[in-house]
Amino acid sequence: MSQTDLSRRQVFKMAGALAAIPVIAVCGSAHAASNAAMRNALKYVDQPGPDGKHCAICIQFVPGAKPTDKGGCNAIPGDTEISPNGYCGAFVQKK
């Protein structure tokens, strides 16, 4: 059996990393839930709305790298999974 010598610094680094894991997990899930809540509140759907209204022609939409890529929305902060063909109650057509 081999013995590994750990310095005090290495022990503290590992302890800090292990302590951060639950915090990161909780923060990540809370953020996703708030996005779901905002989507529900604004009645977001991945399909165009009435009269052909869709996210790609909305002033709130932040496009992805390509026109067909999913993007973001100023009305749903932090959400990067908004379809350019989607629709929600915060729709305001670009002029």
Backbone as a ProteinNet text record, in pm:
[ID]
protein_1_A
[PRIMARY]
MSQTDLSRRQVFKMAGALAAIPVIAVCGSAHAASNAAMRNALKYVDQPGPDGKHCAICIQFVPGAKPTDKGGCNAIPGDTEISPNGYCGAFVQKK
[TERTIARY]
85	0	90	63.6	145.9	83.5	169.2	122.8	143.1	39.3	47.5	57.3	158.1	173	98.1	4.1	-72.2	-29	-8.8	24.1	-103.9	-88.3	-204.1	-278.8	-206.3	-267.1	-354.6	-306.1	-383.5	-511	-500.9	-617.3	-722.9	-680.6	-775.9	-838.1	-762.1	-817.5	-926.1	-897.9	-996.8	-1121	-1101.6	-1215.5	-1301.7	-1238.3	-1313.2	-1391.8	-1330.1	-1398.7	-1518	-1500.2	-1610	-1723.1	-1689.4	-1792.4	-1871.7	-1811.8	-1878.7	-1978.5	-1964.5	-2050.6	-2199.1	-2242.5	-2386.7	-2437.2	-2354.7	-2395	-2420.2	-2330.9	-2346.3	-2470.6	-2494	-2610.9	-2740.7	-2747.9	-2869.4	-2891.6	-2786.9	-2800.4	-2843.2	-2788.7	-2823.8	-2968.8	-3018.7	-3157.5	-3254.9	-3220.2	-3308.4	-3320	-3210.7	-3213	-3302.2	-3291.2	-3374.5	-3522.5	-3553.3	-3692.5	-3748.6	-3667.1	-3717.3	-3743.6	-3662.6	-3688.4	-3819.5	-3842.3	-3967.9	-4086.1	-4068.3	-4175.8	-4203.5	-4098	-4115.5	-4181	-4136.8	-4198	-4347.3	-4381.7	-4523	-4601	-4542.2	-4611.1	-4638.6	-4544.5	-4560.5	-4626.3	-4662.2	-4727.8	-4644.4	-4512.7	-4421.8	-4451.2	-4451.5	-4464.8	-4361.2	-4321.4	-4221.5	-4282.8	-4402.3	-4471.1	-4510.9	-4526.2	-4570.7	-4708	-4730.6	-4857.7	-4956.8	-5059.6	-5161.5	-5103.6	-5158.6	-5117.3	-4969.2	-4911.8	-4772.6	-4670.2	-4710.5	-4616.3	-4520.5	-4391	-4291.4	-4170.6	-4090.5	-3980	-3880.2	-3853.2	-3752.6	-3788	-3916.1	-3955.6	-3997.5	-3961	-3994.2	-3874.5	-3901.2	-3795.4	-3724.9	-3790.5	-3733.7	-3633.4	-3639.6	-3560	-3413.2	-3324.5	-3180	-3139.3	-3110.2	-3085.4	-2959.8	-2960	-2843.5	-2740.1	-2638.6	-2530.5	-2581.9	-2675.9	-2737.2	-2885	-2948.8	-3091.4	-3181.5	-3140.8	-3223.3	-3188.1	-3078.7	-3037.1	-3126.8	-3136.6	-3210.4	-3133.7	-3206.7	-3145.2	-3198.7	-3192.7	-3239.5	-3357.8	-3403.8	-3517	-3497.6	-3514.3	-3501.2	-3612.5	-3724.9	-3836.1	-3816.5	-3727.6	-3697.9	-3546.7	-3494.8	-3350.6	-3282.1	-3166.2	-3085.7	-3127	-3236.1	-3283.7	-3224.6	-3148.4	-3085	-3145.5	-3261.4	-3327	-3456.8	-3460	-3579.8	-3575.1	-3677.1	-3683.4	-3719	-3653.5	-3691.7	-3834.5	-3888	-4025.1	-4124.5	-4078.5	-4165.6	-4249.2	-4328.1	-4416.5	-4450.3	-4467.3	-4513.4	-4591.8	-4644.9	-4727.1	-4651	-4517.7	-4437.6	-4402.5	-4465.4	-4433	-4458.3	-4354.8	-4365.3	-4292.2	-4364.8	-4305.1	-4203.4	-4091.6	-3990	-4048.8	-4001.2	-4050.3	-3956.9
-116.2	0	123.1	215.3	336.1	444.9	528.2	637.3	768.1	851.8	980.1	1089.6	1173.6	1286.4	1405.5	1456.9	1573.4	1693.4	1802.8	1925.1	1985.6	2072.4	2140.4	2218.4	2279.3	2357.3	2268.2	2148.8	2056.9	2011.3	1986.5	1943.7	2053.7	2178.8	2290	2312.5	2294.3	2307.9	2204.1	2079.4	1973.3	1997.6	2041.7	2068.1	2180.9	2284.5	2395.6	2351.5	2269	2220.1	2132.6	2046	1959.6	2040.3	2144.8	2227.7	2307	2338.7	2419.4	2339	2209.3	2127	2142.6	2129.1	2145.5	2286.6	2386.8	2525.6	2546.1	2495.7	2508.7	2433.9	2315.8	2236.9	2308.3	2366.5	2436.4	2561.8	2638.7	2761.9	2731.4	2628.3	2593	2551.4	2473	2428.3	2541.6	2632	2745	2836.5	2855.2	2941	2879.8	2748.7	2683.3	2692.5	2680.6	2688.9	2828.3	2931.2	3066.7	3091.7	3032.2	3044.9	2976.6	2860.5	2789.7	2872	2935.3	3017.9	3137.6	3200.6	3314.6	3269.6	3155.1	3102.7	3078.2	3018.3	2991.5	3120.7	3217.2	3344.1	3418.2	3408	3476.3	3387.8	3264.6	3168.7	3142.9	3120.2	3092.9	2956.2	2950.6	2825.4	2825.1	2706.2	2693.2	2701.5	2757.4	2769.6	2915.2	2957.4	3094.9	3121.4	3245.8	3286.2	3330.8	3403.8	3449.4	3546.5	3542.7	3631.2	3618.1	3499.8	3475.6	3543.1	3589.2	3652.4	3546.5	3577.4	3485	3563.1	3497.1	3562.1	3631.9	3576.5	3635	3777.3	3813.8	3949.7	4033.2	3985.1	4055.6	4137.8	4255.9	4344.1	4286.3	4197	4137.4	4025.2	3968.5	3850.3	3885.5	3803.2	3815.1	3693.5	3711.5	3596.2	3517.9	3389.7	3305	3334.4	3248.4	3268.8	3268.5	3178.7	3171.6	3206.7	3249.6	3284.8	3170.7	3046.2	2932.6	2881.8	2932	2888.7	2949	2878.2	2932.8	3051	3143.3	3263.4	3294.1	3420.9	3464.6	3558.7	3606.9	3699.1	3796.7	3924.8	4025.5	4014.2	3956.4	3939.1	3817.4	3724.5	3604.2	3601.5	3678.3	3691.1	3557.8	3539.2	3420.3	3298.3	3302.8	3188.1	3196.2	3094.4	3091.9	2985.1	2934.5	2828.3	2876.6	3001.1	3058.2	3034.9	2971.2	2941.9	3067.8	3091	3205.2	3192.2	3070	3046.3	3043.5	3072.1	3069.2	3195.7	3200.1	3314.7	3321.3	3443.2	3460.1	3590.1	3613	3730.3	3861.6	3858.1	3981.1	4027	3968	3998.8	4146.4	4210.6	4347.1	4345.2	4365.3	4354.3	4465.1	4424.4	4522.4	4615.1	4737.1	4832.5	4840.9
0	0	0	-89.1	-95.2	-9.6	44.1	128.5	53.8	51.7	-16.2	88.6	75.2	166.7	109.3	185.1	143.1	225.9	157.9	230.6	286.6	381.1	440.3	333.1	242.6	134.1	45.6	11	-72.4	-0.8	129.1	206.6	206.7	228.4	228.6	91.3	-14.9	-150.8	-175	-137	-157.1	-71.5	52	140.2	84.1	31.6	-28	-149.7	-232.6	-352.5	-314.5	-216.8	-173.4	-110.2	-36.7	26.5	-76.5	-190.9	-293.1	-376.4	-381.9	-468	-434.6	-308.8	-281.5	-310.8	-286.3	-312.2	-460.5	-543.8	-688.9	-736.4	-682	-722.4	-686.8	-568.7	-526	-609.3	-632.8	-712.1	-854.8	-914.5	-1051.6	-1065.3	-971.5	-981.6	-951.8	-863.2	-833.2	-954.1	-1025.8	-1143.8	-1252.5	-1272.6	-1373.6	-1336.6	-1210.8	-1167.3	-1190.4	-1167.8	-1189.4	-1337.6	-1424.6	-1567.6	-1604.3	-1547.3	-1574.5	-1523.7	-1409.5	-1354.9	-1445.9	-1496.3	-1586.9	-1717.4	-1769.3	-1892.4	-1872.1	-1759.1	-1730.3	-1713	-1643.3	-1619.2	-1750	-1845.1	-1974	-2079.1	-2039.4	-2129.6	-2255.7	-2235.7	-2347.2	-2408.2	-2542.7	-2617.7	-2729.4	-2773.8	-2880.6	-3019.8	-3031	-3160.1	-3180.7	-3305.8	-3331.3	-3269.9	-3234.3	-3175.6	-3281.8	-3241.4	-3336.3	-3439	-3557.2	-3667.4	-3702.7	-3681.1	-3718.4	-3628.6	-3512.7	-3419.9	-3366.3	-3366.1	-3312.9	-3261.3	-3181	-3110.4	-3202.5	-3319.6	-3408.5	-3451.1	-3447.6	-3486.3	-3364.6	-3245.1	-3120.6	-3073.5	-3023.4	-2974.7	-2851.5	-2778.3	-2656.8	-2687.9	-2807.8	-2842.5	-2863.9	-2807.7	-2828	-2910.2	-3040.6	-3127.7	-3090.2	-3130.1	-3112	-3219.8	-3231.9	-3328.2	-3472.3	-3501.8	-3634.8	-3621	-3728	-3718.9	-3670.8	-3693.9	-3652.3	-3512.6	-3452.6	-3318.9	-3211.6	-3100.7	-2986.8	-2929.9	-2871.1	-2816.5	-2678.3	-2642.7	-2512.3	-2525.4	-2411.8	-2409.8	-2294.6	-2321.7	-2216.6	-2112.9	-2148.9	-2055.4	-1965	-2006.4	-1927.4	-1904.7	-1810.6	-1790.3	-1763.3	-1824.3	-1801.9	-1880.9	-1952.2	-2029.9	-2169.9	-2208.1	-2340	-2430.2	-2394.6	-2471.4	-2534.7	-2579.8	-2640.5	-2791.5	-2843.8	-2987.2	-3066	-3180.8	-3263.7	-3317	-3316.5	-3361.6	-3246.2	-3124.1	-3007.4	-2995.7	-2888.5	-2864.8	-2715.9	-2664	-2526	-2512.8	-2394.4	-2369	-2366.2	-2365.3	-2363.9	-2505.4	-2606.3	-2746.2	-2778.7	-2836.8	-2890	-3023.7	-3131.8	-3264.9	-3290.5	-3354.9	-3395.3	-3499.7	-3503.4	-3603.1	-3718.8
[MASK]
+++++++++++++++++++++++++++++++++++++++++++++++++++++++++++++++++++++++++++++++++++++++++++++++

